[in-house]
């Protein structure tokens, strides 16, 4: 086909028309990013945030305005917060990815505004320390980060890191029930399971672990029974290992953890693992006056289940809801 000057003109006009149409669909948007005053003047901070925003999104910034926001008072000191408005043109509003170190969680997703830091300086130090891990794990450019006062009864601080785009890995958290005593051995076992599953640990607290992963790892920590002593608990550790080895679970850690307090003689038979399977538990009807009596009768009860055509993984004798009688929990696939 012969290309004429008229053909070239039509082609160039079509490109120009597309560019004009694309530009006409752009709308003005703004995003407010708050950062702590770390000794850099407000306009310089605005320029830095604007540059990081452009690198993170590929969207040019039309203007960046910095104004001093509220001050935070903590332990006799005041700390200035900068509020930076990033103005840009785009076809749609850009939504940030927020990684928050919240004390609340659901299915390993950090939720709510209750932070984990009890003082502002510690939160600021963690903000500085977490930048490298955030960018390495999310593969995003950190645009901003802040420590804000949590709206809770106790004064805590919530650390939030902010960027734009689809993170390669997200921040998740495993949280123990901190209303009760947590044996340090449980915490160590949970930490080991997370690392074994490929998680990158971001922050390790007494009863909560923050980690980066492509998806929530959903570690479970379950009490299988409560006993008067660790010796009583240890009598069924092998049975518990057999139960979980025969289910669809990956490797599960079984341990006898201190219950209620570090000085308490009572012990809980505890299973800790990853990606809990679908085994079912049924409590047998017979009740016993002692653990020894329950253990002696356990094989008979399990045999009856098998004779009735049911597949059985095993059974655990334990006290019935803190009472002085004992029951058998039968585990089935």
C-alpha positions as CSV (number, residue, x, y, z in Angstrom):
1,X,0.0,0.0,0.0
2,X,1.3,3.4,-1.0
3,X,1.6,5.8,2.0
4,X,0.7,9.4,1.0
5,X,1.0,12.6,2.9
6,X,-2.8,12.5,3.3
7,X,-2.6,9.1,5.0
8,X,0.0,10.4,7.4
9,X,-2.1,13.4,8.2
10,X,-5.1,11.3,9.0
11,X,-3.0,9.0,11.2
12,X,-1.5,12.0,13.2
13,X,-4.9,13.5,13.6
14,X,-6.2,10.3,15.1
15,X,-3.4,10.2,17.6
16,X,-4.0,13.8,18.5
17,X,-7.7,13.1,18.9
18,X,-7.0,10.2,21.3
19,X,-4.7,12.3,23.4
20,X,-7.2,15.2,23.6
21,X,-9.9,12.7,24.6
22,X,-7.7,11.0,27.2
23,X,-6.8,14.4,28.7
24,X,-10.4,15.5,28.8
25,X,-11.3,12.4,30.9
26,X,-8.7,13.3,33.6
27,X,-10.2,14.7,36.8
28,X,-8.6,16.6,39.7
29,X,-8.0,14.5,42.9
30,X,-6.2,15.1,46.1
31,X,-4.7,12.8,48.8
32,X,-3.9,13.9,52.4
33,X,-0.8,12.3,53.9
34,X,0.3,13.1,57.4
35,X,3.9,12.6,58.6
36,X,5.8,13.5,61.7
37,X,8.0,16.5,61.9
38,X,11.6,15.1,62.1
39,X,13.4,18.3,61.7
40,X,12.9,19.0,58.0
41,X,11.0,22.1,57.0
42,X,7.4,21.7,55.8
43,X,7.9,22.7,52.1
44,X,10.9,20.3,51.8
45,X,8.8,17.5,53.2
46,X,6.0,18.3,50.8
47,X,8.4,18.1,47.8
48,X,9.7,14.8,49.1
49,X,6.3,13.3,49.5
50,X,5.2,14.5,46.1
51,X,8.3,12.9,44.5
52,X,7.6,9.6,46.3
53,X,4.0,9.7,45.2
54,X,4.9,10.2,41.6
55,X,7.4,7.3,41.7
56,X,4.9,5.0,43.4
57,X,1.9,5.8,41.1
58,X,3.5,7.1,37.9
59,X,1.0,10.0,38.2
60,X,2.4,13.6,37.9
61,X,1.6,15.8,40.9
62,X,0.1,19.2,40.1
63,X,0.9,20.7,43.5
64,X,1.9,19.6,47.0
65,X,0.9,21.8,50.0
66,X,2.3,21.3,53.5
67,X,0.7,22.8,56.6
68,X,1.5,22.1,60.3
69,X,-1.4,20.0,61.7
70,X,-2.1,19.1,65.3
71,X,0.6,18.6,68.0
72,X,0.8,15.4,70.0
73,X,1.7,15.7,73.7
74,X,3.3,12.7,75.3
75,X,5.4,12.3,78.5
76,X,5.9,16.1,78.9
77,X,6.9,16.7,75.3
78,X,5.1,18.1,72.2
79,X,5.5,16.7,68.7
80,X,4.5,18.4,65.5
81,X,2.6,16.7,62.7
82,X,2.7,17.8,59.1
83,X,-0.3,17.5,56.8
84,X,0.5,17.3,53.1
85,X,-2.1,17.6,50.4
86,X,-1.0,15.9,47.2
87,X,-3.0,17.2,44.2
88,X,-3.0,15.3,40.9
89,X,-4.9,14.7,37.7
90,X,-6.1,11.1,37.0
91,X,-9.0,9.2,35.4
92,X,-10.0,7.9,38.8
93,X,-9.0,8.4,42.5
94,X,-5.9,6.5,43.6
95,X,-6.5,4.3,46.7
96,X,-3.6,3.8,49.1
97,X,-2.4,0.6,50.6
98,X,-2.2,1.0,54.4
99,X,-0.1,-1.3,56.6
100,X,-1.4,-0.6,60.2
101,X,0.1,-2.0,63.4
102,X,-3.2,-2.4,65.1
103,X,-3.9,-4.3,68.4
104,X,-7.1,-5.7,66.9
105,X,-7.4,-8.3,64.2
106,X,-9.8,-10.6,62.4
107,X,-8.5,-13.6,60.4
108,X,-5.0,-12.2,60.8
109,X,-6.1,-8.9,59.2
110,X,-5.1,-5.9,61.4
111,X,-8.2,-3.9,62.1
112,X,-9.3,-0.8,64.0
113,X,-7.5,2.2,65.4
114,X,-6.1,0.8,68.6
115,X,-2.3,0.9,68.3
116,X,0.3,-1.4,69.9
117,X,2.7,1.3,71.0
118,X,2.4,2.8,74.5
119,X,4.5,5.9,73.8
120,X,5.1,8.2,70.9
121,X,8.9,8.0,70.7
122,X,8.8,4.2,70.5
123,X,6.3,4.4,67.7
124,X,8.5,6.9,65.8
125,X,11.5,4.7,66.1
126,X,9.5,1.8,64.7
127,X,8.3,4.0,61.8
128,X,11.9,4.6,60.9
129,X,12.9,0.9,61.3
130,X,10.0,-0.5,59.3
131,X,10.6,1.5,56.1
132,X,13.1,-1.0,54.7
133,X,11.0,-4.1,55.5
134,X,7.9,-2.5,54.1
135,X,9.5,-1.7,50.7
136,X,11.3,-5.0,50.5
137,X,8.2,-7.1,51.2
138,X,5.5,-5.1,49.4
139,X,7.7,-4.1,46.5
140,X,6.1,-0.6,46.8
141,X,7.6,2.8,47.5
142,X,6.8,4.1,50.9
143,X,5.1,7.4,50.4
144,X,4.4,8.3,54.0
145,X,4.0,7.0,57.5
146,X,2.6,8.3,60.8
147,X,2.0,7.6,64.5
148,X,-1.5,8.7,65.5
149,X,-3.2,8.7,68.9
150,X,-5.5,5.7,69.3
151,X,-9.1,6.6,70.3
152,X,-9.0,4.1,73.1
153,X,-9.3,4.4,76.9
154,X,-5.6,3.9,77.3
155,X,-3.3,6.2,75.3
156,X,-1.7,4.1,72.6
157,X,-0.2,5.0,69.2
158,X,-1.1,3.4,65.9
159,X,1.7,3.1,63.3
160,X,0.5,3.3,59.7
161,X,2.6,3.0,56.6
162,X,1.2,4.2,53.3
163,X,1.9,3.6,49.6
164,X,0.0,3.1,46.4
165,X,-0.4,0.0,44.2
166,X,-0.9,-3.7,44.6
167,X,1.5,-5.1,47.3
168,X,3.4,-8.3,46.6
169,X,3.0,-9.2,50.2
170,X,0.7,-7.6,52.8
171,X,1.1,-7.0,56.6
172,X,-0.8,-9.5,58.7
173,X,-0.8,-10.2,62.4
174,X,-1.2,-13.2,64.8
175,X,-2.8,-12.2,68.1
176,X,-3.1,-14.3,71.2
177,X,-5.9,-13.7,73.6
178,X,-4.1,-11.3,75.9
179,X,-6.9,-11.4,78.5
180,X,-5.3,-14.6,79.7
181,X,-1.8,-15.8,80.5
182,X,0.1,-17.0,77.4
183,X,3.0,-19.4,78.0
184,X,6.1,-18.1,76.2
185,X,6.5,-21.6,74.7
186,X,3.3,-21.1,72.8
187,X,4.6,-17.8,71.5
188,X,7.8,-19.4,70.4
189,X,6.0,-22.2,68.6
190,X,3.7,-19.8,66.8
191,X,6.7,-17.7,65.7
192,X,8.4,-20.9,64.4
193,X,5.4,-21.9,62.4
194,X,5.1,-18.5,60.8
195,X,8.8,-18.6,59.8
196,X,8.5,-22.2,58.6
197,X,5.6,-21.1,56.3
198,X,7.7,-18.4,54.7
199,X,6.5,-15.3,56.6
200,X,8.8,-12.4,57.1
201,X,8.5,-11.2,60.7
202,X,8.0,-7.4,61.0
203,X,7.4,-6.9,64.7
204,X,7.4,-9.5,67.5
205,X,5.5,-8.4,70.7
206,X,4.7,-10.4,73.8
207,X,1.3,-11.6,72.6
208,X,1.2,-10.4,69.0
209,X,3.3,-11.0,65.9
210,X,3.1,-8.8,62.8
211,X,4.3,-10.5,59.6
212,X,4.4,-10.0,55.8
213,X,3.0,-12.7,53.6
214,X,1.1,-13.1,50.3
215,X,-1.9,-14.3,52.3
216,X,-2.9,-14.7,55.9
217,X,-1.3,-17.9,57.3
218,X,-4.0,-18.5,60.0
219,X,-1.9,-20.2,62.6
220,X,-4.1,-22.0,65.2
221,X,-3.3,-22.5,68.9
222,X,-5.9,-24.8,70.5
223,X,-6.2,-26.3,74.0
224,X,-7.1,-30.0,73.8
225,X,-7.6,-30.4,77.5
226,X,-6.7,-29.0,81.0
227,X,-4.9,-31.0,83.6
228,X,-3.8,-30.7,87.2
229,X,-0.1,-31.1,86.4
230,X,2.3,-31.1,83.5
231,X,2.9,-34.8,84.2
232,X,-0.8,-35.6,83.6
233,X,-0.7,-33.5,80.4
234,X,2.3,-35.3,79.1
235,X,0.6,-38.7,79.3
236,X,-1.4,-37.9,76.1
237,X,1.1,-35.9,74.1
238,X,1.7,-38.9,71.8
239,X,-2.0,-39.5,71.4
240,X,-2.4,-35.8,70.3
241,X,0.5,-36.1,67.8
242,X,-1.2,-39.2,66.4
243,X,-4.5,-37.4,66.0
244,X,-3.0,-34.5,64.0
245,X,-0.6,-36.7,62.1
246,X,-3.6,-38.7,60.8
247,X,-5.5,-35.6,59.7
248,X,-4.9,-33.2,56.8
249,X,-2.8,-30.9,59.0
250,X,0.8,-30.0,58.1
251,X,3.2,-30.6,60.9
252,X,1.6,-29.7,64.2
253,X,3.5,-28.9,67.4
254,X,2.1,-30.5,70.6
255,X,3.2,-29.1,74.0
256,X,2.1,-28.9,77.6
257,X,1.7,-25.2,78.3
258,X,1.3,-23.5,81.6
259,X,-2.3,-22.5,82.2
260,X,-3.5,-19.3,84.0
261,X,-0.1,-18.2,85.3
262,X,3.6,-19.0,85.1
263,X,3.5,-20.3,88.7
264,X,0.3,-22.4,88.1
265,X,0.7,-26.2,88.4
266,X,-2.1,-26.7,85.9
267,X,-1.2,-27.5,82.3
268,X,-3.0,-27.3,79.0
269,X,-2.4,-29.8,76.2
270,X,-1.9,-27.5,73.3
271,X,-1.8,-28.0,69.5
272,X,-0.2,-25.3,67.4
273,X,-0.2,-25.5,63.6
274,X,-0.8,-24.0,60.2
275,X,-3.9,-24.1,58.0
276,X,-6.2,-26.0,60.4
277,X,-8.0,-29.0,58.7
278,X,-11.6,-30.1,59.0
279,X,-11.4,-32.8,61.7
280,X,-14.6,-33.1,63.8
281,X,-14.7,-33.6,67.6
282,X,-17.4,-35.4,69.5
283,X,-17.5,-35.8,73.3
284,X,-18.3,-39.4,74.3
285,X,-21.3,-39.8,76.7
286,X,-19.5,-41.7,79.5
287,X,-18.1,-39.6,82.4
288,X,-15.4,-40.7,84.7
289,X,-14.3,-39.8,88.3
290,X,-10.6,-39.8,87.6
291,X,-8.2,-39.3,84.7
292,X,-6.8,-42.8,85.2
293,X,-10.3,-44.4,84.8
294,X,-10.8,-42.3,81.7
295,X,-7.5,-43.4,80.2
296,X,-8.2,-47.1,80.9
297,X,-11.5,-47.0,79.1
298,X,-10.5,-44.9,76.2
299,X,-9.5,-47.8,73.9
300,X,-12.9,-49.4,74.4
301,X,-14.8,-46.2,73.6
302,X,-12.7,-45.7,70.4
303,X,-13.3,-49.3,69.4
304,X,-17.0,-48.8,69.6
305,X,-16.8,-45.8,67.3
306,X,-14.8,-47.9,64.8
307,X,-17.2,-50.8,65.1
308,X,-20.0,-48.5,64.3
309,X,-18.4,-47.7,61.0
310,X,-16.9,-44.3,61.9
311,X,-13.3,-43.4,61.1
312,X,-11.4,-42.3,64.2
313,X,-8.2,-40.3,64.6
314,X,-7.9,-40.8,68.3
315,X,-9.2,-39.5,71.6
316,X,-8.2,-37.2,74.5
317,X,-9.3,-37.6,78.1
318,X,-9.6,-34.3,80.0
319,X,-11.5,-32.7,82.8
320,X,-15.1,-31.7,81.9
321,X,-15.2,-27.8,81.9
322,X,-13.2,-27.5,85.0
323,X,-15.3,-30.1,86.9
324,X,-13.8,-33.0,88.8
325,X,-15.2,-35.6,86.4
326,X,-13.5,-36.5,83.1
327,X,-14.7,-37.1,79.5
328,X,-13.2,-38.3,76.2
329,X,-13.1,-36.1,73.1
330,X,-13.1,-38.3,70.1
331,X,-11.4,-36.8,67.0
332,X,-12.6,-37.8,63.5
333,X,-11.7,-36.7,60.0
